[in-house]
Amino acid sequence: MSSWESLIERKVREAAANGSFDDLPGAGKAQDLTDDLLVPQDMRIVHRILKNGGYALPWMERRKELDRERERIHRELAVDADLNGAIARFRAAAEALNRRLTLHNAGLPRGVVPAPLVDVEGAVRPRA
């Protein structure tokens, strides 16, 4: 352990003993870290600050949009009564979405989990 680490740890212990961490907002409540799983560990603090300020990185907003599109095409496949038409429309939409997902994944920062492509055959198989 470096001297800086031991100094920092000592200061944190002293602050805790003096009650400096008492009555902080959110004290005693579980932290929601679910969407931080897609963010590299070294970027999580920055992401949390941006999120708490109402901001998101462009690739995160794009991922949300792509996820909504994925849900939409799967939902339409599931409820469309015209089986052959539904499958054809789903294939076309999934291929277009997979192109967008591939471009999105290519532009992600290093270490970010890429968005999975749509498994067209896996989604169509239960309907066929």
ABEGO torsion letter per residue (X at the ends): XBAAAAAAAAAAAAAAAAGAABGBBGBGBBBBAAAAAABBAAAAAAAAAAAAAGBBBAAAAAAAAAAAAAAAAAAAAAABABAAAAAAAAAAAAAAAAAAAAAAAAABBBGBBBBBBBBAAAAAAAAX
